[in-house]
Every structure is written in C-alpha cells, then in structure tokens.
Amino acid sequence: MDSFDPKKYIAENVLLTSEAMEILGVTRTRIASLIKTGKIVPIKNTGATSLFLREEIEAKRGELIFLRKKYRPYEY
C-alpha cells in the first residue's frame, strides 16, 4: 500500500485562480463575481490568488456549460 503523499495530492487536486479560470473558460472578473456571489468558494484566499479544489471547479464547469447551452444555444 502506498503512503499518502501530500505534495502529490495538492499538485493534482488544488488549483490556482489562473488554473480555475482556464478550466471554467472565464475571466478573472467573472471568477471574482462567482466568489462574491458564493457560487464558488475558495479553500484559501491569498490576496490576488485563491486556491480551489479541482473537483468543485470541474463540477461548476459542467454547470456553466449547461447554462451556456441553455441560454445561448446558437453558440454551440
């Protein structure tokens, strides 16, 4: 059985703001809006950068894609 490697876990499961932006396909302004409205919750805020769990960002990505298709079907 492999021992738990916290560095590996963090590298694979924790995202910086820029990585979350890329996965969600949104701007920094939109990320800030999602945080402010509580639609995404960072696990840690460090000034201009926040840290997010990959699982939560990927779930939000699915939701945003669904909403984009629903309200702007002509773009897909």
CNS distance restraints for C-alpha pairs under 8 A (distance, minus, plus):
assign (resid   5 and name CA) (resid   9 and name CA) 6.29 0.50 0.50
assign (resid   6 and name CA) (resid  10 and name CA) 6.09 0.50 0.50
assign (resid   7 and name CA) (resid  11 and name CA) 6.08 0.50 0.50
assign (resid   8 and name CA) (resid  12 and name CA) 6.14 0.50 0.50
assign (resid   9 and name CA) (resid  13 and name CA) 5.84 0.50 0.50
assign (resid   9 and name CA) (resid  14 and name CA) 7.81 0.50 0.50
assign (resid  10 and name CA) (resid  14 and name CA) 5.10 0.50 0.50
assign (resid  11 and name CA) (resid  15 and name CA) 7.95 0.50 0.50
assign (resid  12 and name CA) (resid  54 and name CA) 7.93 0.50 0.50
assign (resid  13 and name CA) (resid  53 and name CA) 5.78 0.50 0.50
assign (resid  13 and name CA) (resid  54 and name CA) 5.06 0.50 0.50
assign (resid  13 and name CA) (resid  55 and name CA) 7.31 0.50 0.50
assign (resid  14 and name CA) (resid  51 and name CA) 6.43 0.50 0.50
assign (resid  14 and name CA) (resid  52 and name CA) 5.59 0.50 0.50
assign (resid  14 and name CA) (resid  53 and name CA) 4.81 0.50 0.50
assign (resid  14 and name CA) (resid  54 and name CA) 5.66 0.50 0.50
assign (resid  15 and name CA) (resid  19 and name CA) 5.70 0.50 0.50
assign (resid  15 and name CA) (resid  20 and name CA) 6.10 0.50 0.50
assign (resid  15 and name CA) (resid  51 and name CA) 5.51 0.50 0.50
assign (resid  15 and name CA) (resid  52 and name CA) 5.05 0.50 0.50
assign (resid  15 and name CA) (resid  53 and name CA) 6.15 0.50 0.50
assign (resid  15 and name CA) (resid  54 and name CA) 6.01 0.50 0.50
assign (resid  16 and name CA) (resid  20 and name CA) 6.26 0.50 0.50
assign (resid  16 and name CA) (resid  49 and name CA) 6.64 0.50 0.50
assign (resid  16 and name CA) (resid  50 and name CA) 5.98 0.50 0.50
assign (resid  16 and name CA) (resid  51 and name CA) 4.92 0.50 0.50
assign (resid  16 and name CA) (resid  52 and name CA) 6.52 0.50 0.50
assign (resid  17 and name CA) (resid  21 and name CA) 6.09 0.50 0.50
assign (resid  17 and name CA) (resid  28 and name CA) 7.95 0.50 0.50
assign (resid  17 and name CA) (resid  31 and name CA) 7.88 0.50 0.50
assign (resid  17 and name CA) (resid  49 and name CA) 5.60 0.50 0.50
assign (resid  17 and name CA) (resid  50 and name CA) 5.34 0.50 0.50
assign (resid  17 and name CA) (resid  51 and name CA) 6.30 0.50 0.50
assign (resid  17 and name CA) (resid  52 and name CA) 7.40 0.50 0.50
assign (resid  18 and name CA) (resid  22 and name CA) 6.29 0.50 0.50
assign (resid  18 and name CA) (resid  28 and name CA) 7.86 0.50 0.50
assign (resid  19 and name CA) (resid  23 and name CA) 6.31 0.50 0.50
assign (resid  20 and name CA) (resid  24 and name CA) 6.04 0.50 0.50
assign (resid  20 and name CA) (resid  52 and name CA) 7.35 0.50 0.50
assign (resid  20 and name CA) (resid  54 and name CA) 7.88 0.50 0.50
assign (resid  20 and name CA) (resid  57 and name CA) 6.47 0.50 0.50
assign (resid  21 and name CA) (resid  25 and name CA) 5.68 0.50 0.50
assign (resid  21 and name CA) (resid  26 and name CA) 5.21 0.50 0.50
assign (resid  21 and name CA) (resid  27 and name CA) 6.20 0.50 0.50
assign (resid  21 and name CA) (resid  28 and name CA) 6.76 0.50 0.50
assign (resid  21 and name CA) (resid  31 and name CA) 6.77 0.50 0.50
assign (resid  22 and name CA) (resid  26 and name CA) 6.83 0.50 0.50
assign (resid  23 and name CA) (resid  57 and name CA) 7.48 0.50 0.50
assign (resid  23 and name CA) (resid  58 and name CA) 7.23 0.50 0.50
assign (resid  23 and name CA) (resid  61 and name CA) 6.96 0.50 0.50
assign (resid  24 and name CA) (resid  57 and name CA) 7.23 0.50 0.50
assign (resid  24 and name CA) (resid  58 and name CA) 7.64 0.50 0.50
assign (resid  24 and name CA) (resid  60 and name CA) 7.51 0.50 0.50
assign (resid  24 and name CA) (resid  61 and name CA) 5.10 0.50 0.50
assign (resid  24 and name CA) (resid  64 and name CA) 7.63 0.50 0.50
assign (resid  26 and name CA) (resid  30 and name CA) 5.95 0.50 0.50
assign (resid  26 and name CA) (resid  31 and name CA) 6.76 0.50 0.50
assign (resid  27 and name CA) (resid  31 and name CA) 6.32 0.50 0.50
assign (resid  28 and name CA) (resid  32 and name CA) 6.21 0.50 0.50
assign (resid  29 and name CA) (resid  33 and name CA) 6.28 0.50 0.50
assign (resid  30 and name CA) (resid  34 and name CA) 6.15 0.50 0.50
assign (resid  31 and name CA) (resid  35 and name CA) 6.24 0.50 0.50
assign (resid  32 and name CA) (resid  36 and name CA) 6.07 0.50 0.50
assign (resid  33 and name CA) (resid  37 and name CA) 6.12 0.50 0.50
assign (resid  34 and name CA) (resid  38 and name CA) 6.12 0.50 0.50
assign (resid  34 and name CA) (resid  39 and name CA) 5.02 0.50 0.50
assign (resid  34 and name CA) (resid  40 and name CA) 5.63 0.50 0.50
assign (resid  35 and name CA) (resid  39 and name CA) 6.02 0.50 0.50
assign (resid  35 and name CA) (resid  40 and name CA) 5.16 0.50 0.50
assign (resid  35 and name CA) (resid  41 and name CA) 5.84 0.50 0.50
assign (resid  35 and name CA) (resid  42 and name CA) 7.42 0.50 0.50
assign (resid  40 and name CA) (resid  56 and name CA) 7.69 0.50 0.50
assign (resid  40 and name CA) (resid  57 and name CA) 7.56 0.50 0.50
assign (resid  40 and name CA) (resid  60 and name CA) 7.60 0.50 0.50
assign (resid  41 and name CA) (resid  52 and name CA) 7.27 0.50 0.50
assign (resid  42 and name CA) (resid  50 and name CA) 5.90 0.50 0.50
assign (resid  42 and name CA) (resid  51 and name CA) 5.40 0.50 0.50
assign (resid  42 and name CA) (resid  52 and name CA) 4.79 0.50 0.50
assign (resid  42 and name CA) (resid  53 and name CA) 7.57 0.50 0.50
assign (resid  43 and name CA) (resid  50 and name CA) 7.49 0.50 0.50
assign (resid  43 and name CA) (resid  51 and name CA) 5.58 0.50 0.50
assign (resid  43 and name CA) (resid  52 and name CA) 5.42 0.50 0.50
assign (resid  43 and name CA) (resid  53 and name CA) 7.00 0.50 0.50
assign (resid  44 and name CA) (resid  50 and name CA) 5.68 0.50 0.50
assign (resid  44 and name CA) (resid  51 and name CA) 5.17 0.50 0.50
assign (resid  44 and name CA) (resid  52 and name CA) 7.30 0.50 0.50
assign (resid  45 and name CA) (resid  49 and name CA) 6.28 0.50 0.50
assign (resid  45 and name CA) (resid  50 and name CA) 4.38 0.50 0.50
assign (resid  45 and name CA) (resid  51 and name CA) 6.45 0.50 0.50
assign (resid  46 and name CA) (resid  50 and name CA) 5.75 0.50 0.50
assign (resid  52 and name CA) (resid  56 and name CA) 7.41 0.50 0.50
assign (resid  52 and name CA) (resid  57 and name CA) 7.05 0.50 0.50
assign (resid  53 and name CA) (resid  57 and name CA) 6.50 0.50 0.50
assign (resid  54 and name CA) (resid  58 and name CA) 6.04 0.50 0.50
assign (resid  55 and name CA) (resid  59 and name CA) 6.22 0.50 0.50
assign (resid  56 and name CA) (resid  60 and name CA) 6.21 0.50 0.50
assign (resid  57 and name CA) (resid  61 and name CA) 6.08 0.50 0.50
assign (resid  58 and name CA) (resid  62 and name CA) 6.48 0.50 0.50
assign (resid  59 and name CA) (resid  63 and name CA) 6.53 0.50 0.50
assign (resid  60 and name CA) (resid  64 and name CA) 6.12 0.50 0.50
assign (resid  61 and name CA) (resid  65 and name CA) 6.13 0.50 0.50
assign (resid  62 and name CA) (resid  66 and name CA) 6.23 0.50 0.50
assign (resid  63 and name CA) (resid  67 and name CA) 6.27 0.50 0.50
assign (resid  64 and name CA) (resid  68 and name CA) 6.03 0.50 0.50
assign (resid  65 and name CA) (resid  69 and name CA) 6.20 0.50 0.50
assign (resid  66 and name CA) (resid  70 and name CA) 6.13 0.50 0.50
assign (resid  67 and name CA) (resid  71 and name CA) 6.04 0.50 0.50
assign (resid  68 and name CA) (resid  72 and name CA) 5.40 0.50 0.50
assign (resid  68 and name CA) (resid  73 and name CA) 7.11 0.50 0.50
assign (resid  69 and name CA) (resid  73 and name CA) 4.63 0.50 0.50
assign (resid  69 and name CA) (resid  75 and name CA) 7.58 0.50 0.50
assign (resid  69 and name CA) (resid  76 and name CA) 6.66 0.50 0.50
assign (resid  72 and name CA) (resid  76 and name CA) 7.68 0.50 0.50
